Amino acid sequence: MKHNLKSIAEHGKRVFNQNQRIIHLGKLGQVEDAVTVFETMPHKNLVTYNSMVSVFAKNGRISDARKLFDKMPHRNLVSWNTMIAGYVHNNMVEEAAHLFDTMPGRDNFSWALMITCYSRYAKKGHFREAEEVFERTPVKDLVSYNSMLAGYTQNGKMHQALQFFERMTNKNAVSWNLMIAGFVNCGDPSSAWQLFEKIPNPSAVSWVTMLCGFARHGKLMEARKLFDSMPDKNMVSWNAMIAAYVQDLQIGEAVKLFKEMPDKDSVSWTTIINGYIRVGKLNEARKIYNQMPCKDMAAQTALLSGLIQNGRIDEAGQMFSRIHVRDAVCWNSMISGYSQSGRMEEAYNLFRQMPIKNAVSWNTMISGYAQAGKMDRAAEIFHSMEGRNIISWNSLIAGFLQNSLYLDALKSFVIMGQEEKKPDQSTFACALSACANLAALQLGKQLHEYILKSGYVNDIFVSNALIAMYAKCGRVQKAEQVFRDIWRADLISWNSLISGYALNGLANEAFKAFEQMLSEGIAPDEFTFMGMLSTCSHAGLALKGLALFKCMVEEFSIEPLAEHYSCLVDLLGRVGRFEEAFNVVRGMKVKANAGLWGSLLAASRVHKNLELGRVAAKMLLELEPANASNYVTLSNMLAEAGRWKEVERLRVLMREKQATKLPGCSWIEIQNQIQSFISDDPSKSRAENIPFILNSLTEHIRDKCISDMNQSLEFYDWRYQNTKCPNIQMSCVNAMSL
């Protein structure tokens, strides 16, 4: 009997340890290792299954979680609650609600989960459901009340929150702290303070929440008074006050308080190190680091990040090599440092050495390769990654966008949906930007409908992307409608609208929008003026453009960028005021870029100013020696002036520099599919039919127009029939495509 009891106890202990191992691996993001432990367990209990379901859900593998849940031989209440919590964690409201409705039994935690689920996604129109679930809760305890209260406070519904709070017969520290945090987050520290004064016995969390609330809204004096009046200052309160000074860049006050601390922990030391780094005092940060009695990983990573932020990447590398025990944050900081410096080979070598890679590691590599223009490597890393999250997809799609691979960005968006990953506002914004650059209006409209169904229609980030998309596709009225539907337009909204008017040649509308923006008290930035100067350039409004430029510098104290000067030069060049344009270039405080010299060269050619064209071309050839279009423009100008020897010399130089012209590329949207055409590319489907259809079109035109166009066709036969004029061919190909 004793032997059997001992055997049962050992067996139970073994299962318990393996269950704990699964949970631990899940927290580290090592899902496959957790699966291995789970699958090799000879005996599993309910806790084993529940733990594995939780690991899958918390690491974004919700479909695997549901499959395992469905396969469970037995389920208890914890199993159902774990699966619902998984859906909540992954923003899947409908799935959570469906599972909740099919539960054989519920406890208070089940009801609280659904209240949290609905209230958390109130912006998607689910808040009423949260209130209904709360009303249906059979036994309302403090957990359910606080869940509902959290829904109000976290969604900024402080009027309803206050009414609900006052109706609560029982309140605990969590209830009071939710209200204080809610007012603080809504930018109302005064109301938070009034409530704080009514707390019967403020907890340490209450004091720190109020202190942080004052600090966040720039009320450092009030924060310090509150800190000084605290009856018992614990480590958290000291660190919160020091962090408040650091956040406000008052490093002197932070250090003074740091020295007064009776006891210091790692957070105290690390906060001061970060403070010195934020104000650019790296040597002082290093001194504090050297004074630390026990240098932990947080402090080491803080100094490492400081070296990276200050461009001392080699020093950071040396320090990294001296750190013997590294956590994921330390590894990721160094990998990120190399990536930001464009040293992707070193970043990749470090990435390969990393013993345990988390999602941040993979995403950093994807973004790094994307920024370096190596999208093939970024895609390779992405496809090698297990447990891809929304940030992984966004990094890949944004990378394609940054590298002008718009079709690839949209393809990735579609594949993401096929893999049951729900897009967020960043994903939608990137996809809309790709549609805008391809002028894919129909796809853009479909995306708009998807956004409406997904609940992101009121997101300002998405709305701004919609404005830009419709404007670039020539649907200005639709862009205006989206703009009008924004509850509170921000600066980017106005900039998107103004740029849209500029792009579509609507100068009057752009000026009206600019004036309305100013009347509403929104100060323009450099991008606003870029759009306005572009408007003036396209409309030939030289005087207005010059006045705007002066207004930008003198009234709004905005330092002009090369792009502003480029717009100004283009504006003056279009109206033939070359001397003024050249004087602008010579008087610039910033280095002229290729866009600026390109504007000057283009204007010189239009107005046949060869001398100025030479100057602009010379600078362009230095900046872009391999860009063939600059050589071609200057060559055409020289040819028009009869300078054939110079034309020949330029052609020789072009060959020496190995300048190549990028192939022409165009897109057309046919039946919701984007077809891309690249010159001299025979790979397009049905390309072999083009010559046949071209000849048929030519014959058709000849037959239909022979009576009216005998002379023209004879001229065509004599001049172009044998040479197959590329311009006429291209027109026919375009007609066939349409």
Beta strands, then each sheet from edge to edge (+ up, - down):
strand 1: 665-670
strand 2: 673-678
sheet 1: 1+ 2-
end
